[in-house]
Amino acid sequence: MTTAADVAVELHGATVVARLAGEVDMTNAGYVHDQLVRAVPNGASALVIDLTATRYLDSAAIALVFDLAKRLRRRRQALRIVLPAGSPLERVLTLTEVGSVAPIHGSLESALAG
């Protein structure tokens, strides 16, 4: 059974914002990864992944974030994460040290400011 993950992409100046909703796990991480990679043109300065509406991330989703960070770094593009305070995902991102490859911001406005 495949879980639902929606990816909505919009451009804010030279920054691509991808809003993930639902659950990202091993059943759909490949799809989400492909959508995010395709969404970032060479001219973009950064990708912001907004996890505000995301309910669940498993190890495949965390691996996806680390892979994206590496790809973007090679292209001299930044990766930033939006995670509101009190999110149930906060513990997962802390334990997996996602903040070591992508700064975590409490709001989209903060992430866009860089």
PADRENTOR-561380 format. One record per atom (N, C-alpha, C): residue number from 1; residue in one letter; atom name; x, y, z. Coordinates in pm, whole numbers, plus 50000, padded with zeros to 5 digits. Layout:
PADRENTOR-561380
node resi = NUM resn = A name = CA east = X north = Y up = Z
...
***
This chain:
PADRENTOR-561380
node resi = 1 resn = M name = N east = 50084 north = 49882 up = 50000
node resi = 1 resn = M name = CA east = 50000 north = 50000 up = 50000
node resi = 1 resn = M name = C east = 50088 north = 50124 up = 50000
node resi = 2 resn = T name = N east = 50059 north = 50217 up = 49914
node resi = 2 resn = T name = CA east = 50134 north = 50342 up = 49904
node resi = 2 resn = T name = C east = 50065 north = 50449 up = 49988
node resi = 3 resn = T name = N east = 50147 north = 50520 up = 50066
node resi = 3 resn = T name = CA east = 50092 north = 50630 up = 50145
node resi = 3 resn = T name = C east = 50093 north = 50757 up = 50061
node resi = 4 resn = A name = N east = 50016 north = 50853 up = 50104
node resi = 4 resn = A name = CA east = 50000 north = 50976 up = 50028
node resi = 4 resn = A name = C east = 50105 north = 51079 up = 50066
node resi = 5 resn = A name = N east = 50164 north = 51136 up = 49963
node resi = 5 resn = A name = CA east = 50255 north = 51249 up = 49980
node resi = 5 resn = A name = C east = 50228 north = 51344 up = 49865
node resi = 6 resn = D name = N east = 50193 north = 51466 up = 49899
node resi = 6 resn = D name = CA east = 50170 north = 51567 up = 49797
node resi = 6 resn = D name = C east = 50288 north = 51663 up = 49795
node resi = 7 resn = V name = N east = 50330 north = 51700 up = 49675
node resi = 7 resn = V name = CA east = 50440 north = 51794 up = 49658
node resi = 7 resn = V name = C east = 50386 north = 51912 up = 49576
node resi = 8 resn = A name = N east = 50385 north = 52029 up = 49637
node resi = 8 resn = A name = CA east = 50343 north = 52151 up = 49567
node resi = 8 resn = A name = C east = 50464 north = 52243 up = 49559
node resi = 9 resn = V name = N east = 50498 north = 52285 up = 49438
node resi = 9 resn = V name = CA east = 50618 north = 52365 up = 49416
node resi = 9 resn = V name = C east = 50579 north = 52504 up = 49367
node resi = 10 resn = E name = N east = 50646 north = 52604 up = 49422
node resi = 10 resn = E name = CA east = 50626 north = 52742 up = 49377
node resi = 10 resn = E name = C east = 50760 north = 52815 up = 49381
node resi = 11 resn = L name = N east = 50771 north = 52919 up = 49303
node resi = 11 resn = L name = CA east = 50894 north = 52996 up = 49295
node resi = 11 resn = L name = C east = 50877 north = 53127 up = 49371
node resi = 12 resn = H name = N east = 50974 north = 53159 up = 49455
node resi = 12 resn = H name = CA east = 50980 north = 53287 up = 49528
node resi = 12 resn = H name = C east = 51111 north = 53352 up = 49488
node resi = 13 resn = G name = N east = 51108 north = 53435 up = 49386
node resi = 13 resn = G name = CA east = 51233 north = 53493 up = 49335
node resi = 13 resn = G name = C east = 51319 north = 53381 up = 49279
node resi = 14 resn = A name = N east = 51442 north = 53371 up = 49329
node resi = 14 resn = A name = CA east = 51534 north = 53267 up = 49283
node resi = 14 resn = A name = C east = 51530 north = 53143 up = 49372
node resi = 15 resn = T name = N east = 51433 north = 53138 up = 49463
node resi = 15 resn = T name = CA east = 51422 north = 53025 up = 49555
node resi = 15 resn = T name = C east = 51300 north = 52941 up = 49521
node resi = 16 resn = V name = N east = 51322 north = 52810 up = 49515
node resi = 16 resn = V name = CA east = 51213 north = 52716 up = 49492
node resi = 16 resn = V name = C east = 51161 north = 52671 up = 49628
node resi = 17 resn = V name = N east = 51030 north = 52679 up = 49648
node resi = 17 resn = V name = CA east = 50967 north = 52632 up = 49772
node resi = 17 resn = V name = C east = 50885 north = 52509 up = 49738
node resi = 18 resn = A name = N east = 50913 north = 52401 up = 49807
node resi = 18 resn = A name = CA east = 50839 north = 52276 up = 49790
node resi = 18 resn = A name = C east = 50767 north = 52245 up = 49920
node resi = 19 resn = R name = N east = 50635 north = 52244 up = 49914
node resi = 19 resn = R name = CA east = 50554 north = 52214 up = 50032
node resi = 19 resn = R name = C east = 50516 north = 52066 up = 50026
node resi = 20 resn = L name = N east = 50561 north = 51991 up = 50127
node resi = 20 resn = L name = CA east = 50528 north = 51849 up = 50134
node resi = 20 resn = L name = C east = 50414 north = 51829 up = 50231
node resi = 21 resn = A name = N east = 50315 north = 51753 up = 50190
node resi = 21 resn = A name = CA east = 50200 north = 51725 up = 50276
node resi = 21 resn = A name = C east = 50180 north = 51575 up = 50282
node resi = 22 resn = G name = N east = 50138 north = 51528 up = 50398
node resi = 22 resn = G name = CA east = 50111 north = 51385 up = 50414
node resi = 22 resn = G name = C east = 50229 north = 51314 up = 50478
node resi = 23 resn = E name = N east = 50258 north = 51195 up = 50425
node resi = 23 resn = E name = CA east = 50364 north = 51110 up = 50479
node resi = 23 resn = E name = C east = 50465 north = 51080 up = 50370
node resi = 24 resn = V name = N east = 50593 north = 51087 up = 50406
node resi = 24 resn = V name = CA east = 50699 north = 51050 up = 50312
node resi = 24 resn = V name = C east = 50769 north = 50929 up = 50373
node resi = 25 resn = D name = N east = 50760 north = 50818 up = 50303
node resi = 25 resn = D name = CA east = 50821 north = 50695 up = 50350
node resi = 25 resn = D name = C east = 50877 north = 50616 up = 50233
node resi = 26 resn = M name = N east = 50919 north = 50493 up = 50258
node resi = 26 resn = M name = CA east = 50985 north = 50415 up = 50154
node resi = 26 resn = M name = C east = 50895 north = 50387 up = 50033
node resi = 27 resn = T name = N east = 50764 north = 50397 up = 50051
node resi = 27 resn = T name = CA east = 50674 north = 50369 up = 49938
node resi = 27 resn = T name = C east = 50666 north = 50484 up = 49839
node resi = 28 resn = N name = N east = 50699 north = 50605 up = 49882
node resi = 28 resn = N name = CA east = 50687 north = 50720 up = 49792
node resi = 28 resn = N name = C east = 50808 north = 50811 up = 49792
node resi = 29 resn = A name = N east = 50913 north = 50776 up = 49865
node resi = 29 resn = A name = CA east = 51032 north = 50862 up = 49872
node resi = 29 resn = A name = C east = 51095 north = 50883 up = 49735
node resi = 30 resn = G name = N east = 51096 north = 50781 up = 49650
node resi = 30 resn = G name = CA east = 51151 north = 50796 up = 49516
node resi = 30 resn = G name = C east = 51075 north = 50898 up = 49434
node resi = 31 resn = Y name = N east = 50942 north = 50892 up = 49442
node resi = 31 resn = Y name = CA east = 50857 north = 50989 up = 49372
node resi = 31 resn = Y name = C east = 50885 north = 51130 up = 49423
node resi = 32 resn = V name = N east = 50888 north = 51147 up = 49555
node resi = 32 resn = V name = CA east = 50911 north = 51280 up = 49613
node resi = 32 resn = V name = C east = 51049 north = 51331 up = 49572
node resi = 33 resn = H name = N east = 51149 north = 51245 up = 49579
node resi = 33 resn = H name = CA east = 51285 north = 51283 up = 49540
node resi = 33 resn = H name = C east = 51287 north = 51332 up = 49395
node resi = 34 resn = D name = N east = 51227 north = 51256 up = 49305
node resi = 34 resn = D name = CA east = 51224 north = 51295 up = 49163
node resi = 34 resn = D name = C east = 51155 north = 51429 up = 49143
node resi = 35 resn = Q name = N east = 51043 north = 51450 up = 49213
node resi = 35 resn = Q name = CA east = 50971 north = 51576 up = 49201
node resi = 35 resn = Q name = C east = 51056 north = 51694 up = 49248
node resi = 36 resn = L name = N east = 51129 north = 51675 up = 49357
node resi = 36 resn = L name = CA east = 51211 north = 51783 up = 49410
node resi = 36 resn = L name = C east = 51331 north = 51812 up = 49320
node resi = 37 resn = V name = N east = 51395 north = 51708 up = 49270
node resi = 37 resn = V name = CA east = 51510 north = 51727 up = 49182
node resi = 37 resn = V name = C east = 51468 north = 51801 up = 49056
node resi = 38 resn = R name = N east = 51356 north = 51761 up = 48998
node resi = 38 resn = R name = CA east = 51307 north = 51826 up = 48876
node resi = 38 resn = R name = C east = 51263 north = 51970 up = 48899
node resi = 39 resn = A name = N east = 51225 north = 52002 up = 49020
node resi = 39 resn = A name = CA east = 51170 north = 52134 up = 49050
node resi = 39 resn = A name = C east = 51276 north = 52243 up = 49060
node resi = 40 resn = V name = N east = 51403 north = 52205 up = 49074
node resi = 40 resn = V name = CA east = 51508 north = 52304 up = 49099
node resi = 40 resn = V name = C east = 51590 north = 52327 up = 48972
node resi = 41 resn = P name = N east = 51565 north = 52439 up = 48903
node resi = 41 resn = P name = CA east = 51644 north = 52469 up = 48784
node resi = 41 resn = P name = C east = 51786 north = 52512 up = 48822
node resi = 42 resn = N name = N east = 51875 north = 52510 up = 48726
node resi = 42 resn = N name = CA east = 52014 north = 52548 up = 48751
node resi = 42 resn = N name = C east = 52026 north = 52690 up = 48804
node resi = 43 resn = G name = N east = 51936 north = 52779 up = 48764
node resi = 43 resn = G name = CA east = 51943 north = 52919 up = 48805
node resi = 43 resn = G name = C east = 51889 north = 52948 up = 48945
node resi = 44 resn = A name = N east = 51831 north = 52849 up = 49009
node resi = 44 resn = A name = CA east = 51777 north = 52871 up = 49144
node resi = 44 resn = A name = C east = 51890 north = 52885 up = 49245
node resi = 45 resn = S name = N east = 51868 north = 52968 up = 49344
node resi = 45 resn = S name = CA east = 51970 north = 52985 up = 49449
node resi = 45 resn = S name = C east = 51952 north = 52886 up = 49563
node resi = 46 resn = A name = N east = 51827 north = 52840 up = 49583
node resi = 46 resn = A name = CA east = 51800 north = 52752 up = 49696
node resi = 46 resn = A name = C east = 51671 north = 52674 up = 49676
node resi = 47 resn = L name = N east = 51663 north = 52565 up = 49751
node resi = 47 resn = L name = CA east = 51539 north = 52488 up = 49763
node resi = 47 resn = L name = C east = 51499 north = 52491 up = 49909
node resi = 48 resn = V name = N east = 51376 north = 52532 up = 49934
node resi = 48 resn = V name = CA east = 51321 north = 52530 up = 50070
node resi = 48 resn = V name = C east = 51216 north = 52419 up = 50072
node resi = 49 resn = I name = N east = 51234 north = 52323 up = 50162
node resi = 49 resn = I name = CA east = 51136 north = 52217 up = 50180
node resi = 49 resn = I name = C east = 51053 north = 52252 up = 50303
node resi = 50 resn = D name = N east = 50925 north = 52278 up = 50281
node resi = 50 resn = D name = CA east = 50834 north = 52315 up = 50388
node resi = 50 resn = D name = C east = 50763 north = 52190 up = 50439
node resi = 51 resn = L name = N east = 50795 north = 52151 up = 50562
node resi = 51 resn = L name = CA east = 50738 north = 52030 up = 50624
node resi = 51 resn = L name = C east = 50622 north = 52061 up = 50717
node resi = 52 resn = T name = N east = 50566 north = 52180 up = 50707
node resi = 52 resn = T name = CA east = 50457 north = 52220 up = 50796
node resi = 52 resn = T name = C east = 50340 north = 52122 up = 50793
node resi = 53 resn = A name = N east = 50304 north = 52074 up = 50675
node resi = 53 resn = A name = CA east = 50189 north = 51984 up = 50660
node resi = 53 resn = A name = C east = 50230 north = 51837 up = 50649
node resi = 54 resn = T name = N east = 50354 north = 51806 up = 50682
node resi = 54 resn = T name = CA east = 50403 north = 51668 up = 50675
node resi = 54 resn = T name = C east = 50380 north = 51601 up = 50811
node resi = 55 resn = R name = N east = 50320 north = 51483 up = 50807
node resi = 55 resn = R name = CA east = 50287 north = 51412 up = 50931
node resi = 55 resn = R name = C east = 50389 north = 51306 up = 50970
node resi = 56 resn = Y name = N east = 50465 north = 51254 up = 50872
node resi = 56 resn = Y name = CA east = 50552 north = 51141 up = 50902
node resi = 56 resn = Y name = C east = 50668 north = 51137 up = 50804
node resi = 57 resn = L name = N east = 50787 north = 51107 up = 50855
node resi = 57 resn = L name = CA east = 50907 north = 51084 up = 50774
node resi = 57 resn = L name = C east = 50973 north = 50957 up = 50825
node resi = 58 resn = D name = N east = 51009 north = 50866 up = 50734
node resi = 58 resn = D name = CA east = 51085 north = 50749 up = 50778
node resi = 58 resn = D name = C east = 51229 north = 50764 up = 50731
node resi = 59 resn = S name = N east = 51308 north = 50659 up = 50746
node resi = 59 resn = S name = CA east = 51450 north = 50667 up = 50712
node resi = 59 resn = S name = C east = 51472 north = 50695 up = 50563
node resi = 60 resn = A name = N east = 51383 north = 50649 up = 50477
node resi = 60 resn = A name = CA east = 51395 north = 50677 up = 50334
node resi = 60 resn = A name = C east = 51378 north = 50827 up = 50308
node resi = 61 resn = A name = N east = 51290 north = 50890 up = 50380
node resi = 61 resn = A name = CA east = 51269 north = 51035 up = 50366
node resi = 61 resn = A name = C east = 51390 north = 51112 up = 50417
node resi = 62 resn = I name = N east = 51449 north = 51067 up = 50526
node resi = 62 resn = I name = CA east = 51568 north = 51133 up = 50579
node resi = 62 resn = I name = C east = 51684 north = 51117 up = 50480
node resi = 63 resn = A name = N east = 51698 north = 50998 up = 50422
node resi = 63 resn = A name = CA east = 51802 north = 50975 up = 50321
node resi = 63 resn = A name = C east = 51781 north = 51066 up = 50202
node resi = 64 resn = L name = N east = 51657 north = 51088 up = 50165
node resi = 64 resn = L name = CA east = 51623 north = 51179 up = 50055
node resi = 64 resn = L name = C east = 51676 north = 51320 up = 50084
node resi = 65 resn = V name = N east = 51658 north = 51368 up = 50206
node resi = 65 resn = V name = CA east = 51704 north = 51502 up = 50242
node resi = 65 resn = V name = C east = 51857 north = 51510 up = 50233
node resi = 66 resn = F name = N east = 51926 north = 51408 up = 50284
node resi = 66 resn = F name = CA east = 52072 north = 51408 up = 50277
node resi = 66 resn = F name = C east = 52121 north = 51404 up = 50132
node resi = 67 resn = D name = N east = 52055 north = 51326 up = 50048
node resi = 67 resn = D name = CA east = 52092 north = 51319 up = 49907
node resi = 67 resn = D name = C east = 52070 north = 51453 up = 49837
node resi = 68 resn = L name = N east = 51955 north = 51515 up = 49863
node resi = 68 resn = L name = CA east = 51928 north = 51646 up = 49803
node resi = 68 resn = L name = C east = 52031 north = 51750 up = 49847
node resi = 69 resn = A name = N east = 52067 north = 51748 up = 49974
node resi = 69 resn = A name = CA east = 52166 north = 51843 up = 50024
node resi = 69 resn = A name = C east = 52298 north = 51827 up = 49950
node resi = 70 resn = K name = N east = 52339 north = 51704 up = 49928
node resi = 70 resn = K name = CA east = 52464 north = 51677 up = 49857
node resi = 70 resn = K name = C east = 52457 north = 51724 up = 49712
node resi = 71 resn = R name = N east = 52346 north = 51691 up = 49645
node resi = 71 resn = R name = CA east = 52328 north = 51733 up = 49505
node resi = 71 resn = R name = C east = 52329 north = 51884 up = 49490
node resi = 72 resn = L name = N east = 52255 north = 51951 up = 49578
node resi = 72 resn = L name = CA east = 52246 north = 52097 up = 49570
node resi = 72 resn = L name = C east = 52378 north = 52163 up = 49604
node resi = 73 resn = R name = N east = 52449 north = 52109 up = 49701
node resi = 73 resn = R name = CA east = 52579 north = 52165 up = 49740
node resi = 73 resn = R name = C east = 52675 north = 52160 up = 49620
node resi = 74 resn = R name = N east = 52674 north = 52049 up = 49546
node resi = 74 resn = R name = CA east = 52760 north = 52037 up = 49427
node resi = 74 resn = R name = C east = 52725 north = 52143 up = 49322
node resi = 75 resn = R name = N east = 52600 north = 52185 up = 49319
node resi = 75 resn = R name = CA east = 52554 north = 52286 up = 49223
node resi = 75 resn = R name = C east = 52560 north = 52427 up = 49281
node resi = 76 resn = R name = N east = 52616 north = 52439 up = 49401
node resi = 76 resn = R name = CA east = 52626 north = 52567 up = 49471
node resi = 76 resn = R name = C east = 52489 north = 52629 up = 49499
node resi = 77 resn = Q name = N east = 52396 north = 52542 up = 49534
node resi = 77 resn = Q name = CA east = 52262 north = 52583 up = 49572
node resi = 77 resn = Q name = C east = 52239 north = 52540 up = 49717
node resi = 78 resn = A name = N east = 52158 north = 52615 up = 49787
node resi = 78 resn = A name = CA east = 52132 north = 52587 up = 49928
node resi = 78 resn = A name = C east = 52006 north = 52503 up = 49946
node resi = 79 resn = L name = N east = 52002 north = 52429 up = 50055
node resi = 79 resn = L name = CA east = 51883 north = 52357 up = 50097
node resi = 79 resn = L name = C east = 51846 north = 52408 up = 50235
node resi = 80 resn = R name = N east = 51719 north = 52442 up = 50252
node resi = 80 resn = R name = CA east = 51668 north = 52487 up = 50382
node resi = 80 resn = R name = C east = 51540 north = 52411 up = 50412
node resi = 81 resn = I name = N east = 51516 north = 52388 up = 50539
node resi = 81 resn = I name = CA east = 51397 north = 52314 up = 50584
node resi = 81 resn = I name = C east = 51311 north = 52406 up = 50669
node resi = 82 resn = V name = N east = 51179 north = 52398 up = 50648
node resi = 82 resn = V name = CA east = 51085 north = 52470 up = 50735
node resi = 82 resn = V name = C east = 51017 north = 52365 up = 50823
node resi = 83 resn = L name = N east = 51029 north = 52385 up = 50953
node resi = 83 resn = L name = CA east = 50965 north = 52296 up = 51050
node resi = 83 resn = L name = C east = 50919 north = 52381 up = 51168
node resi = 84 resn = P name = N east = 50787 north = 52401 up = 51180
node resi = 84 resn = P name = CA east = 50737 north = 52485 up = 51290
node resi = 84 resn = P name = C east = 50771 north = 52425 up = 51426
node resi = 85 resn = A name = N east = 50789 north = 52512 up = 51524
node resi = 85 resn = A name = CA east = 50815 north = 52468 up = 51660
node resi = 85 resn = A name = C east = 50702 north = 52378 up = 51708
node resi = 86 resn = G name = N east = 50738 north = 52273 up = 51777
node resi = 86 resn = G name = CA east = 50639 north = 52180 up = 51831
node resi = 86 resn = G name = C east = 50594 north = 52073 up = 51733
node resi = 87 resn = S name = N east = 50652 north = 52071 up = 51614
node resi = 87 resn = S name = CA east = 50615 north = 51969 up = 51516
node resi = 87 resn = S name = C east = 50657 north = 51832 up = 51566
node resi = 88 resn = P name = N east = 50574 north = 51730 up = 51540
node resi = 88 resn = P name = CA east = 50612 north = 51595 up = 51582
node resi = 88 resn = P name = C east = 50736 north = 51543 up = 51507
node resi = 89 resn = L name = N east = 50774 north = 51608 up = 51399
node resi = 89 resn = L name = CA east = 50891 north = 51566 up = 51323
node resi = 89 resn = L name = C east = 51022 north = 51622 up = 51380
node resi = 90 resn = E name = N east = 51010 north = 51713 up = 51473
node resi = 90 resn = E name = CA east = 51128 north = 51779 up = 51529
node resi = 90 resn = E name = C east = 51228 north = 51679 up = 51587
node resi = 91 resn = R name = N east = 51179 north = 51583 up = 51660
node resi = 91 resn = R name = CA east = 51267 north = 51483 up = 51723
node resi = 91 resn = R name = C east = 51341 north = 51401 up = 51617
node resi = 92 resn = V name = N east = 51271 north = 51360 up = 51512
node resi = 92 resn = V name = CA east = 51332 north = 51280 up = 51406
node resi = 92 resn = V name = C east = 51444 north = 51359 up = 51339
node resi = 93 resn = L name = N east = 51418 north = 51484 up = 51307
node resi = 93 resn = L name = CA east = 51519 north = 51566 up = 51240
node resi = 93 resn = L name = C east = 51639 north = 51593 up = 51332
node resi = 94 resn = T name = N east = 51613 north = 51606 up = 51460
node resi = 94 resn = T name = CA east = 51721 north = 51628 up = 51556
node resi = 94 resn = T name = C east = 51807 north = 51503 up = 51570
node resi = 95 resn = L name = N east = 51744 north = 51389 up = 51588
node resi = 95 resn = L name = CA east = 51817 north = 51263 up = 51607
node resi = 95 resn = L name = C east = 51899 north = 51224 up = 51485
node resi = 96 resn = T name = N east = 51850 north = 51256 up = 51367
node resi = 96 resn = T name = CA east = 51920 north = 51221 up = 51244
node resi = 96 resn = T name = C east = 52016 north = 51331 up = 51197
node resi = 97 resn = E name = N east = 52023 north = 51440 up = 51273
node resi = 97 resn = E name = CA east = 52114 north = 51551 up = 51247
node resi = 97 resn = E name = C east = 52097 north = 51612 up = 51108
node resi = 98 resn = V name = N east = 51972 north = 51623 up = 51065
node resi = 98 resn = V name = CA east = 51942 north = 51688 up = 50938
node resi = 98 resn = V name = C east = 51993 north = 51831 up = 50938
node resi = 99 resn = G name = N east = 51992 north = 51896 up = 51052
node resi = 99 resn = G name = CA east = 52040 north = 52033 up = 51062
node resi = 99 resn = G name = C east = 52187 north = 52050 up = 51025
node resi = 100 resn = S name = N east = 52261 north = 51941 up = 51020
node resi = 100 resn = S name = CA east = 52403 north = 51949 up = 50981
node resi = 100 resn = S name = C east = 52420 north = 51969 up = 50831
node resi = 101 resn = V name = N east = 52316 north = 51937 up = 50752
node resi = 101 resn = V name = CA east = 52324 north = 51954 up = 50607
node resi = 101 resn = V name = C east = 52228 north = 52058 up = 50553
node resi = 102 resn = A name = N east = 52129 north = 52097 up = 50634
node resi = 102 resn = A name = CA east = 52031 north = 52196 up = 50591
node resi = 102 resn = A name = C east = 51979 north = 52270 up = 50714
node resi = 103 resn = P name = N east = 51993 north = 52402 up = 50715
node resi = 103 resn = P name = CA east = 51940 north = 52477 up = 50829
node resi = 103 resn = P name = C east = 51789 north = 52458 up = 50843
node resi = 104 resn = I name = N east = 51744 north = 52447 up = 50967
node resi = 104 resn = I name = CA east = 51601 north = 52427 up = 50994
node resi = 104 resn = I name = C east = 51544 north = 52559 up = 51047
node resi = 105 resn = H name = N east = 51439 north = 52606 up = 50980
node resi = 105 resn = H name = CA east = 51376 north = 52733 up = 51014
node resi = 105 resn = H name = C east = 51235 north = 52708 up = 51067
node resi = 106 resn = G name = N east = 51191 north = 52793 up = 51156
node resi = 106 resn = G name = CA east = 51058 north = 52780 up = 51215
node resi = 106 resn = G name = C east = 50945 north = 52832 up = 51127
node resi = 107 resn = S name = N east = 50979 north = 52907 up = 51024
node resi = 107 resn = S name = CA east = 50876 north = 52962 up = 50935
node resi = 107 resn = S name = C east = 50930 north = 52975 up = 50793
node resi = 108 resn = L name = N east = 50838 north = 52982 up = 50699
node resi = 108 resn = L name = CA east = 50878 north = 53001 up = 50559
node resi = 108 resn = L name = C east = 50947 north = 53135 up = 50540
node resi = 109 resn = E name = N east = 50899 north = 53238 up = 50606
node resi = 109 resn = E name = CA east = 50958 north = 53370 up = 50593
node resi = 109 resn = E name = C east = 51104 north = 53368 up = 50636
node resi = 110 resn = S name = N east = 51133 north = 53300 up = 50745
node resi = 110 resn = S name = CA east = 51271 north = 53289 up = 50794
node resi = 110 resn = S name = C east = 51357 north = 53212 up = 50694
node resi = 111 resn = A name = N east = 51305 north = 53104 up = 50639
node resi = 111 resn = A name = CA east = 51381 north = 53024 up = 50542
node resi = 111 resn = A name = C east = 51408 north = 53103 up = 50414
node resi = 112 resn = L name = N east = 51311 north = 53181 up = 50371
node resi = 112 resn = L name = CA east = 51329 north = 53262 up = 50250
node resi = 112 resn = L name = C east = 51433 north = 53372 up = 50272
node resi = 113 resn = A name = N east = 51440 north = 53423 up = 50393
node resi = 113 resn = A name = CA east = 51537 north = 53526 up = 50425
node resi = 113 resn = A name = C east = 51678 north = 53469 up = 50427
node resi = 114 resn = G name = N east = 51687 north = 53337 up = 50449
node resi = 114 resn = G name = CA east = 51816 north = 53269 up = 50442
node resi = 114 resn = G name = C east = 51901 north = 53293 up = 50559
***
